[in-house]
Amino acid sequence: MVTKEDVVKAGLSGELMAPKTSRHSIPQRPRGLHILLGKLF
């Protein structure tokens, strides 16, 4: 697991992290929602 400190250190040093290293995961993301885009605005 990557810590916040790892990300800050890499950013400050200009070092690139591997792709998807700090990818967000949403364990309880809603599924099956069908809402028209116009209704969201």
C-alpha positions, 0 to 999 in steps of 0.5 A: 500500500502506498502512503500519503508520505510516499506520494508527497515524497515522489511529487517533491522529488519529481520522481514518477510513480508506476501507473495506477499506483495512487489509483482510487478505489471505491468499495461501495460505489453505486451500481445500476443507477440510470439517471439522464445526464440532463437531470444531474444539472 
